[in-house]
Amino acid sequence: MRLYHLPGSRSNRVLWLLEEIGTPYDLTLVEREERQTDEHRARHPLGRVPVVEEEGGFVFESAAILLHLADLHPEVGLIAPLGSHERARVYQWTLFAMTELEAAAVKFAAAREPDPERAETGKERFRAAAQVIENALAGHEYLVGDRFTVADLACGAVLMFGKRFELIEGMPGVEAYIERLEARPPRQRAQAIGV
């Protein structure tokens, strides 16, 4: 398994998952200017990261990669059994991270300087989605089955981004959740490698 990685990008979450899994992998750093080369566009048609390369070829889109890697390593316990309600909830929260949390965070971050009104809309949307996580965590340490799963990694990675912009203030459950996730040794190793 090879991860094409750009520090500070969405590929950080894949790097974190690879560290959670604990099997060997290769890491290829991709410079920003390299992303639009024909070579990298053969890996990802839009020239983005992350991309993983495996025996069968390339896979892109971070949520797809996270779910795929969890499927490849069921022994690690990062995804519930196929067909179970818990697995559906892992899918739910992983996609929620991308469509609700991340979409709003990106809107906020991109508009902060040029369009404060648009940024405020992104902030409100992010906080509404983060409140859903706050409510889901009431009485729980993790989102699915009271154990760490891919859903926590996906949501946690985006919530950490939101924390940098002070978007989770007043949400003690989310703040404690982020602290738990950041304290995980695989997360710390990924941070040391991928920053």
C-alpha positions as CSV (number, residue, x, y, z in Angstrom):
1,M,0.0,0.0,0.0
2,R,1.3,3.4,-1.0
3,L,-0.2,6.7,0.2
4,Y,0.4,9.8,-2.0
5,H,0.4,12.5,0.7
6,L,0.5,16.3,0.9
7,P,1.1,17.5,4.5
8,G,-1.8,19.6,5.9
9,S,-4.3,18.1,3.5
10,R,-7.1,15.5,3.6
11,S,-4.4,12.9,3.2
12,N,-3.5,13.4,6.9
13,R,-6.6,11.4,7.9
14,V,-5.6,8.5,5.7
15,L,-2.1,8.6,7.2
16,W,-3.7,8.5,10.7
17,L,-5.8,5.5,9.7
18,L,-2.7,3.7,8.3
19,E,-1.1,4.3,11.7
20,E,-4.2,2.9,13.5
21,I,-4.0,-0.2,11.3
22,G,-0.3,-0.7,12.0
23,T,0.7,-2.6,8.9
24,P,3.6,-1.4,6.7
25,Y,2.9,1.1,4.0
26,D,4.9,3.4,1.7
27,L,4.5,7.2,1.8
28,T,5.2,9.4,-1.2
29,L,5.1,13.1,-0.6
30,V,3.5,15.1,-3.3
31,E,4.4,18.8,-3.7
32,R,1.6,21.2,-4.4
33,E,3.1,22.0,-7.9
34,E,3.3,18.2,-8.7
35,R,-0.4,17.7,-8.3
36,Q,-1.3,18.9,-11.8
37,T,1.3,16.9,-13.6
38,D,0.2,14.2,-16.0
39,E,1.8,11.6,-13.7
40,H,-0.3,12.6,-10.7
41,R,-3.4,13.1,-12.8
42,A,-3.1,9.5,-13.8
43,R,-3.6,8.7,-10.1
44,H,-6.3,11.3,-9.5
45,P,-8.0,13.0,-12.4
46,L,-8.4,16.3,-10.6
47,G,-4.8,16.3,-9.3
48,R,-5.7,16.0,-5.6
49,V,-4.6,14.0,-2.6
50,P,-5.0,11.6,-1.0
51,V,-4.5,8.7,-3.3
52,V,-3.6,5.2,-2.3
53,E,-2.0,2.7,-4.7
54,E,-2.6,-1.0,-4.2
55,E,-2.2,-4.1,-6.3
56,G,-5.4,-3.4,-8.2
57,G,-4.6,0.3,-8.9
58,F,-5.4,3.6,-7.5
59,V,-8.2,4.7,-5.1
60,F,-8.9,8.4,-4.4
61,E,-11.4,10.3,-2.1
62,S,-10.5,10.2,1.6
63,A,-13.8,8.8,2.8
64,A,-13.7,6.0,0.3
65,I,-10.1,5.2,1.2
66,L,-10.9,5.2,4.9
67,L,-13.8,2.8,4.5
68,H,-11.8,0.6,2.1
69,L,-8.8,0.3,4.4
70,A,-11.0,-0.5,7.4
71,D,-12.6,-3.3,5.2
72,L,-9.2,-4.6,4.3
73,H,-8.3,-4.9,8.0
74,P,-11.4,-6.2,9.9
75,E,-9.1,-7.6,12.6
76,V,-8.4,-4.0,13.8
77,G,-12.0,-3.4,14.5
78,L,-12.4,0.0,12.9
79,I,-15.6,-1.0,11.1
80,A,-18.6,-3.2,12.2
81,P,-19.5,-6.4,10.4
82,L,-21.1,-6.1,6.9
83,G,-24.8,-5.8,7.0
84,S,-25.0,-4.7,10.7
85,H,-26.7,-1.6,11.9
86,E,-23.4,-0.5,13.5
87,R,-21.8,-0.6,10.0
88,A,-24.6,1.6,8.6
89,R,-23.9,4.1,11.4
90,V,-20.2,4.1,10.5
91,Y,-21.1,4.9,6.9
92,Q,-23.6,7.5,8.2
93,W,-21.0,9.4,10.3
94,T,-18.2,9.1,7.8
95,L,-20.3,10.6,5.1
96,F,-21.7,13.2,7.6
97,A,-18.1,14.3,8.2
98,M,-17.6,15.0,4.5
99,T,-20.9,16.4,3.5
100,E,-22.0,18.4,6.6
101,L,-18.9,19.1,8.7
102,E,-16.2,19.5,6.0
103,A,-18.3,21.2,3.4
104,A,-19.2,23.9,6.0
105,A,-15.7,24.2,7.3
106,V,-14.3,24.7,3.8
107,K,-16.9,27.3,3.0
108,F,-16.0,29.2,6.2
109,A,-12.2,29.0,5.7
110,A,-12.4,30.0,2.1
111,A,-14.6,33.0,2.8
112,R,-13.2,34.4,6.0
113,E,-11.2,37.2,4.4
114,P,-13.0,38.0,1.1
115,D,-16.6,37.5,2.2
116,P,-17.4,37.6,5.9
117,E,-21.1,37.2,5.4
118,R,-20.6,34.0,3.5
119,A,-18.1,32.9,6.1
120,E,-20.7,33.4,8.8
121,T,-23.1,31.1,6.9
122,G,-20.4,28.4,6.8
123,K,-19.7,28.9,10.5
124,E,-23.4,28.5,11.4
125,R,-23.7,25.4,9.2
126,F,-20.5,23.9,10.8
127,R,-21.7,24.6,14.3
128,A,-25.1,23.1,13.6
129,A,-23.4,19.9,12.3
130,A,-21.0,19.9,15.2
131,Q,-23.9,20.2,17.6
132,V,-25.3,17.0,16.1
133,I,-22.0,15.3,17.1
134,E,-22.2,16.9,20.5
135,N,-25.7,15.4,21.0
136,A,-24.6,12.0,19.7
137,L,-21.7,11.9,22.1
138,A,-23.9,12.5,25.2
139,G,-23.1,9.6,27.5
140,H,-20.6,8.1,24.9
141,E,-16.9,8.4,24.2
142,Y,-17.3,7.5,20.5
143,L,-19.9,7.7,17.8
144,V,-20.6,4.0,17.1
145,G,-20.7,1.1,19.6
146,D,-18.7,3.0,22.3
147,R,-15.5,2.1,20.5
148,F,-13.2,4.0,18.2
149,T,-14.1,3.5,14.5
150,V,-13.5,5.0,11.1
151,A,-16.4,7.3,11.9
152,D,-14.5,8.9,14.7
153,L,-11.5,9.4,12.6
154,A,-13.4,11.0,9.8
155,C,-15.5,13.3,12.1
156,G,-12.6,13.9,14.4
157,A,-10.3,15.0,11.7
158,V,-12.8,17.7,10.5
159,L,-13.7,18.8,14.0
160,M,-10.0,19.3,14.7
161,F,-9.9,21.6,11.7
162,G,-12.9,23.5,13.0
163,K,-11.2,23.8,16.4
164,R,-8.3,25.6,14.8
165,F,-10.8,28.3,13.7
166,E,-12.6,28.3,17.1
167,L,-15.8,26.9,15.6
168,I,-16.5,24.4,18.5
169,E,-16.5,26.8,21.4
170,G,-19.2,26.0,23.9
171,M,-19.4,22.3,23.0
172,P,-17.7,20.5,25.9
173,G,-18.6,17.0,24.6
174,V,-16.9,17.7,21.2
175,E,-13.9,19.4,22.9
176,A,-13.4,16.3,25.2
177,Y,-13.9,14.0,22.1
178,I,-11.1,15.9,20.2
179,E,-8.8,15.6,23.2
180,R,-9.4,11.8,23.3
181,L,-8.7,11.5,19.6
182,E,-5.6,13.6,19.7
183,A,-4.2,11.6,22.6
184,R,-4.3,8.3,20.6
185,P,-0.8,7.2,19.9
186,P,-1.5,6.4,16.2
187,R,-2.8,10.0,15.8
188,Q,0.3,11.4,17.4
189,R,2.6,9.2,15.1
190,A,0.6,10.4,12.0
191,Q,1.0,14.0,13.2
192,A,4.8,13.6,13.6
193,I,5.1,12.0,10.1
194,G,2.6,14.1,8.2
195,V,2.8,17.7,9.2
